Amino acid sequence: MKRIQRTEWRNEMKRIATTIAALLAMAAPAMAGHVATLGTGTCGTCHRTNLITQHGGFAAPVCQTCHDSTAAEVKETIVAGAAGQAYTCSSCHGAESHAQKHPDYMANFAMYNGVEPTYGTTVWTAPTGYTSVDPAAKLYQLCVKCHSSNGLGATTNGVSGVVGPSGLNLTDQAWEFSPTNRSAHPVVVTLNNQTGSLAPRALRTTEMKAPWTNVGNQTMTCADCHEFVDSGPQGSGIIWSLKGTNKAWPYTVAGVSTGTFQTMRSNSTSFCWNCHNFSGAGQVHTTGDHDGVKCIDCHIRVPHGGKVSRLIGTATSGLPDRYTGDGKGGYKPRVTAFKKAASGSYSESSCSTNCGEHGPISGAETW
């Protein structure tokens, strides 16, 4: 009896060994980048569901063979591969630009489905949810489908854990363009409808260039600042795919992620001046003793929208490193508090600084 049991046990072990060998043989093409981990852990080190589900598709690997996501929009993409289309990492990630993947995004955004963020009433908070819009009615609905917590997963203080092609963390654009923020470019609503903004909400007509002189009543699109051209790591050959005559921000040279910061004296190639009129930008920008002041001494690096009026950054604990001058917290603003005023009405009492030029003020905005 014992001899029979030992024989059955040996046969069972052979069967298991044969099965594992077969599975590994099927897995080989898909595990090319995972060899270093073999033998250093258990299957559970990488896999969280049953082996039958995980290894069943290795003969023709698809995304869901190894990966899952809690983000609904990512799940949609993964499920779409279940029909048998073989995906590689470069299907969604890698050096390919938006233009190479989706060359008609800008002109034909209504061919795709997007999401509409739902906002609460508190200044500088994440959207409370997203509603599917199929097809997208506005370009931003397509963009924030991925460039927000909807596609990036949970974000903290406007910043995601996903590192972009620039080497810096991607930010939550649905959060940044929220109508409840103290400041935001008018992508979701007009400046006059920016409910979180303090009066005066709009800039003066003299501060803007055509066609943006109907200040407070116009909205813009992502395509007004960004373009998808089939070259370069993000599609334009310029970091962040910036569009227009001037493409430099926040440095004096376009297309770089480090360098010399623009100042009030040295800003002739500033991306901002594609739409904003420097000569009419108010006495804060043109006053002589501000000549050497860097743009990011006062303003946030990611100028979509912010917690403080006029896209001001403050050297306080609430300002994420991603919004500081170098995007890493290595160069923080010189402003420590800010009071919004009508253009032309600013004075030294409108802000406090840590450079010794402006004293403390009370009742001001900070991050």
C-alpha positions in Angstrom: 0.0 0.0 0.0 2.8 2.4 1.0 4.6 1.6 -2.2 1.5 2.5 -4.2 1.1 5.8 -2.3 4.7 6.7 -2.9 4.3 5.9 -6.7 1.1 8.1 -6.8 3.0 10.9 -5.0 5.9 10.7 -7.4 3.5 10.8 -10.4 1.7 13.8 -8.9 5.0 15.7 -8.4 5.9 14.9 -12.0 2.6 16.2 -13.2 3.0 19.4 -11.3 6.6 19.8 -12.5 5.5 19.3 -16.1 2.6 21.8 -15.7 5.0 24.4 -14.2 7.5 23.9 -17.0 4.7 24.3 -19.6 3.5 27.5 -17.9 7.1 28.9 -17.8 7.5 28.0 -21.5 4.4 30.0 -22.4 5.4 32.8 -20.1 8.9 33.2 -21.6 8.0 35.8 -24.3 6.1 38.0 -21.8 8.6 37.6 -19.0 11.6 39.0 -20.9 11.8 42.0 -18.7 11.1 40.1 -15.5 14.0 37.6 -15.5 15.8 39.3 -12.7 13.0 38.6 -10.3 12.7 34.9 -11.0 13.8 32.8 -8.1 14.0 35.7 -5.7 10.4 35.6 -4.5 7.1 33.9 -4.8 4.5 34.2 -7.6 2.7 36.5 -5.1 5.5 39.0 -5.3 4.1 40.2 -8.6 0.7 38.5 -9.0 -2.4 39.1 -7.0 -5.0 36.9 -8.7 -5.1 33.2 -9.5 -2.4 31.7 -11.7 -4.9 30.3 -14.2 -6.2 33.8 -15.0 -2.7 35.3 -15.0 -0.9 32.8 -17.1 -3.8 31.9 -19.4 -2.9 34.7 -21.8 0.8 34.4 -21.9 0.7 32.8 -25.3 -0.5 36.2 -26.6 0.2 38.6 -23.8 -2.2 41.5 -23.2 -2.1 44.2 -20.5 -4.4 42.5 -18.1 -2.1 39.4 -18.1 0.0 41.1 -15.5 -1.5 44.5 -14.7 -4.7 45.8 -13.1 -5.8 49.2 -12.1 -8.3 50.8 -9.8 -8.8 53.7 -12.2 -12.0 53.1 -14.2 -10.6 54.6 -17.4 -7.5 52.5 -17.3 -9.7 49.4 -16.7 -11.6 50.2 -19.8 -8.4 50.2 -21.8 -7.2 46.9 -20.2 -10.6 45.2 -20.8 -10.4 46.3 -24.4 -7.4 44.1 -24.8 -9.3 41.0 -23.7 -10.4 40.3 -27.2 -6.9 39.1 -28.0 -5.1 42.2 -29.2 -1.5 41.9 -28.1 -0.3 45.0 -26.3 3.2 46.1 -25.4 4.2 48.8 -22.9 4.7 51.2 -25.7 1.1 50.9 -26.7 0.4 53.4 -24.0 3.8 54.4 -22.6 7.3 55.3 -23.9 8.8 57.8 -26.3 5.7 58.1 -28.5 4.0 61.4 -28.4 0.3 62.2 -28.1 0.4 63.0 -31.8 1.8 59.6 -32.7 -0.9 57.9 -30.6 -3.8 60.1 -31.2 -3.0 62.6 -34.0 -6.6 63.9 -34.2 -7.1 64.7 -30.5 -7.1 68.5 -30.9 -9.2 68.8 -34.0 -11.5 65.8 -33.4 -11.9 65.6 -29.7 -15.6 65.0 -30.1 -14.8 61.6 -31.6 -13.7 60.4 -28.2 -15.4 60.0 -24.8 -14.2 62.2 -21.9 -15.2 63.0 -18.4 -16.7 66.1 -16.7 -15.3 66.7 -13.2 -17.8 67.4 -10.4 -16.6 70.1 -8.0 -17.4 71.0 -4.5 -17.4 74.5 -3.0 -14.0 74.5 -1.1 -11.0 76.4 -2.4 -8.2 74.2 -3.8 -9.7 70.7 -3.4 -9.9 67.7 -5.7 -13.0 67.1 -7.8 -15.6 65.0 -5.9 -16.1 62.7 -8.9 -16.3 62.4 -12.7 -19.2 61.8 -15.0 -18.5 60.1 -18.3 -19.2 62.3 -21.4 -19.6 60.3 -24.6 -18.7 61.9 -26.9 -16.7 64.7 -25.3 -18.3 68.1 -25.7 -15.2 70.1 -24.8 -11.5 69.5 -25.3 -10.7 69.6 -21.6 -13.1 66.8 -20.9 -10.9 64.6 -23.1 -7.6 65.8 -21.6 -8.6 65.5 -17.9 -9.8 61.9 -18.5 -6.2 61.0 -18.1 -4.5 64.2 -16.7 -6.4 64.1 -13.4 -7.1 61.7 -10.5 -9.5 60.1 -12.9 -6.7 58.6 -14.9 -3.6 59.1 -12.7 -5.1 57.7 -9.5 -5.2 59.5 -6.2 -3.6 63.0 -6.1 -2.4 64.9 -3.1 -2.5 68.7 -3.0 -2.9 68.8 -6.8 0.1 66.4 -7.5 0.0 62.8 -8.6 2.6 60.1 -7.9 3.1 59.6 -11.6 6.4 60.9 -13.1 6.0 62.5 -16.5 8.5 62.7 -19.4 10.0 65.9 -17.9 11.1 63.9 -14.9 8.7 65.7 -12.6 5.4 64.4 -11.2 2.3 65.0 -13.3 -0.3 67.4 -11.7 -4.1 67.0 -11.5 -5.4 69.4 -14.1 -9.0 68.9 -13.2 -8.0 70.1 -9.7 -6.0 73.0 -11.1 -8.8 74.3 -13.3 -11.5 74.0 -10.7 -13.9 77.0 -10.6 -13.6 77.0 -6.8 -9.9 78.0 -6.9 -8.7 81.5 -6.1 -7.1 81.6 -9.5 -7.2 79.5 -12.7 -6.9 80.0 -16.4 -10.5 80.1 -17.9 -10.6 76.6 -19.2 -13.7 75.2 -17.4 -15.5 78.5 -16.8 -14.9 82.2 -17.6 -13.0 84.3 -15.1 -16.3 86.1 -14.2 -17.7 82.7 -13.3 -14.7 81.6 -11.3 -16.7 81.3 -8.0 -13.6 80.9 -5.8 -11.9 84.0 -7.2 -11.9 87.2 -5.1 -12.9 90.5 -6.7 -11.8 91.8 -9.1 -11.9 88.5 -11.0 -10.9 89.5 -14.5 -7.7 91.3 -15.6 -7.9 94.7 -17.5 -8.3 94.8 -21.2 -4.9 96.5 -21.5 -3.2 93.5 -19.9 -4.2 91.1 -22.7 -3.5 90.7 -26.4 -6.0 89.9 -29.1 -8.1 87.8 -29.2 -8.3 87.7 -25.4 -9.4 91.3 -24.8 -13.0 90.4 -23.9 -11.5 89.7 -20.4 -13.7 87.8 -18.0 -16.2 86.6 -20.6 -14.0 84.2 -22.6 -13.0 80.6 -22.1 -9.9 79.0 -23.6 -9.0 75.4 -24.5 -5.9 73.2 -23.9 -5.0 73.7 -27.6 -4.6 77.4 -27.0 -1.4 76.7 -25.0 -0.4 73.2 -26.1 0.1 71.6 -29.5 0.7 68.0 -30.6 3.3 67.9 -33.4 4.7 64.5 -34.3 8.3 65.1 -33.0 10.0 65.3 -29.6 9.3 63.4 -26.4 5.9 65.0 -25.8 4.9 65.9 -29.4 6.2 69.4 -30.0 10.0 69.0 -29.4 9.4 71.6 -26.6 8.8 70.5 -23.0 5.2 70.4 -22.0 4.3 70.8 -25.8 4.0 74.6 -25.4 2.6 76.4 -28.4 3.1 79.9 -29.8 5.8 82.4 -30.8 7.3 82.2 -27.3 7.9 78.8 -25.7 10.2 79.6 -22.8 8.9 79.0 -19.2 10.1 79.4 -16.5 13.6 79.6 -17.9 15.0 82.0 -20.5 15.5 79.2 -23.0 12.7 77.2 -24.5 12.6 73.4 -24.3 14.7 73.0 -21.1 13.8 71.7 -17.7 16.7 73.5 -15.9 18.6 76.8 -16.6 18.4 80.5 -15.9 15.1 81.7 -14.6 13.3 84.5 -16.4 13.2 87.9 -14.6 11.3 91.1 -15.1 14.3 92.3 -17.1 15.0 89.1 -19.0 11.6 87.8 -20.2 11.4 88.6 -23.9 10.8 85.0 -24.8 8.4 84.3 -22.0 5.5 82.0 -22.9 3.2 84.2 -20.9 3.6 87.1 -23.4 1.9 85.1 -26.2 -1.4 86.2 -24.6 -0.5 88.7 -21.9 0.6 92.2 -22.6 3.8 92.9 -20.6 3.7 96.6 -21.3 0.2 96.8 -19.8 0.7 94.2 -17.1 0.5 96.6 -14.3 3.0 98.4 -12.1 4.0 95.3 -10.3 5.7 93.9 -13.4 7.1 97.2 -14.8 8.4 98.9 -11.7 12.1 99.4 -11.8 13.0 97.8 -8.5 11.4 94.6 -9.7 13.8 94.3 -12.7 15.8 91.5 -11.2 12.9 89.7 -9.6 12.3 86.2 -11.1 8.9 85.3 -12.4 8.8 82.3 -10.1 9.7 84.5 -7.1 6.0 85.3 -7.2 4.2 82.9 -9.5 3.7 79.1 -9.4 5.7 77.0 -11.9 2.6 75.2 -13.2 0.3 78.1 -14.2 -3.0 76.2 -14.7 -4.6 77.3 -11.4 -3.8 77.7 -7.8 -4.9 78.2 -4.2 -3.9 81.8 -4.1 -5.1 84.6 -6.4 -3.3 85.6 -9.6 -1.4 82.3 -9.7 0.8 83.5 -6.8 3.0 81.0 -4.9 3.9 81.6 -1.3 6.8 80.3 0.7 4.6 78.5 3.1 4.2 74.8 4.0 1.1 74.3 2.0 2.8 74.9 -1.4 3.7 71.6 -3.0 7.3 71.3 -4.2 6.0 70.6 -7.7 4.6 74.2 -7.9 7.9 75.9 -6.8 10.4 77.4 -9.2 12.4 74.2 -10.1 9.4 71.9 -9.6 11.3 70.1 -6.8 11.2 72.5 -3.9 14.8 73.6 -4.5 13.8 77.2 -5.3 10.8 78.5 -3.4 8.9 81.8 -3.9 10.0 85.0 -2.2 6.4 86.0 -1.5 5.1 84.8 1.9 1.5 86.3 1.8 -0.5 88.1 -0.9 -3.5 90.5 -1.0 -5.4 90.7 -4.2 -6.1 94.2 -5.5 -7.3 95.8 -8.7 -4.6 96.1 -11.4 -2.9 99.4 -10.9 -3.7 99.5 -7.3 -1.0 97.3 -5.8 1.4 98.6 -3.2 4.1 97.3 -0.9 1.3 96.4 1.6 -0.2 94.0 -1.0 2.4 91.3 -0.2 4.9 90.2 2.4 8.2 88.7 1.3 11.3 86.9 2.7 13.7 89.1 0.8 13.6 92.0 3.2 11.7 94.4 0.8 8.1 94.0 2.1 7.1 93.7 5.7 4.5 91.4 7.3 0.8 91.9 6.4 -2.4 90.6 7.9 -5.5 89.1 6.4 -3.7 87.9 3.3 -3.8 84.7 1.2 -1.2 81.9 1.6 -0.8 78.3 0.5 
